[in-house]
Amino acid sequence: MKKMMIALVGVGLMASACTTTGNVERNAAGGAALGALAGAVIGNNVGDGDAGTGAAVGAAIGATAGAVKGCREDGGCGATSVNRRQYYDERAGRYYYYDAQSGRYFWEDGRPR
């Protein structure tokens, strides 16, 4: 039991250290390692005492949660939803919008109005 948990943690740490392509992969590997560890402990102490099944389920759940977290850190997966209403200036024939953070108006191309 102890050897399997040490091996799972070691593999997870190596995978998270070797992955340098982005937050999604790094967080998925870290989540899988933590999930496998938690799943092995829970699986060993609850039910039939099957640490292997608990580790597999924990790794799957942890990897999924880690990938979603990494995706949101990279700005995807619905992390940033810009809510800006555009207005049309008939005299200029252009669209502009109001930026609530700065309290200013900008043309559609980003230049100040």
N, C-alpha and C positions, 0 to 999 in steps of 0.2 A: 504494500500500500504506500509506504513512504517513498520507495524508489519510483513508483509510477507518478506520484505527485511532484517529486523533484524533477523527473524527466519532463513532465508537462510544463512546469514553470520554466525550465531551461529552454525548451523548444520555443515557447512563447516569447521569451526575452530575446532569443537569437533572431527570431522572425521579425520582431518589432525593431530590433537594432539594424537589421540588414535592409529593411525596406525604407528607401529614401525617396520614393517617387511622389509622395503626397500624404496629406492627412488621412485620407480614406483608408489607404493600405496600412499605415502605421497604427491608426486607432482600431482597425479591424483585427490586426494581429495582437495588439495589447488586450483588446476586449476578449478575444478568444482565449488568451492565456489566463486572464483573470476569471473568465467564466468557467474554464476547464478546472481550475483550482477550486473554485467555489462549488462547482457541480460534483467534483470528486469527494469533497468533504461532506456535502449534503447527501450525496448518494450512498456514501459509506455509513452514515449515521441514521438514515431514514429508510424505511421500507425493507427491501431484501438485502441491503448492505452492498449493493453493486456499485462500486466506485467508478468503474469503466463507463457504464451507461450514464451516470450522473455527469462525468467529465465530458462525454460527447455532447450531451444536451446543453450543458453549461457553455461549452465552447461555441456551439452553434448560436445560442442566444447572445453570448458576449461578442462574437464576431459581427453579428447583425447590428447590435447596438453601437459598437465601435465604428462600423462603416457609416452608419447614419450620422453619428457625431462628427466624424471626419468630413463627410460631405457637407454638413452644415457649416463647419469651420472654413471650408473652401468657398463658401458662398452659394452652394447649390442646395438642392433638396428643399426648396422653399424657405431658406434661411433669411433671405432679404427680399421682401416684397415692397418695392417702391410704390408708395401711394401718392401720386401727384396728379392733380387735375389740370388738364391743359385748357387754356382759354384762347380764343381767336381774336386778334386785333385786326378789325376790318380796314382801318386806315393803312396799316403797315402790310396787311395781307399775310401775316405770319402768326404762328402759335407761340404762346408763352405759358409759363407755369410759375407757381408760387412755391418757394422752398421754405417749409415751416421751421427748419433748423436755423437758417440764417435770417429769416424774416424778409427775404428779398425776392424780387421777381427776376426771372431769367427767360431769355428766348429759348426756343426749342433746341438750338445748337449749343446752349450752355453759356452764351455770353450774357452779361447783365443787361437788363432792359432799362 
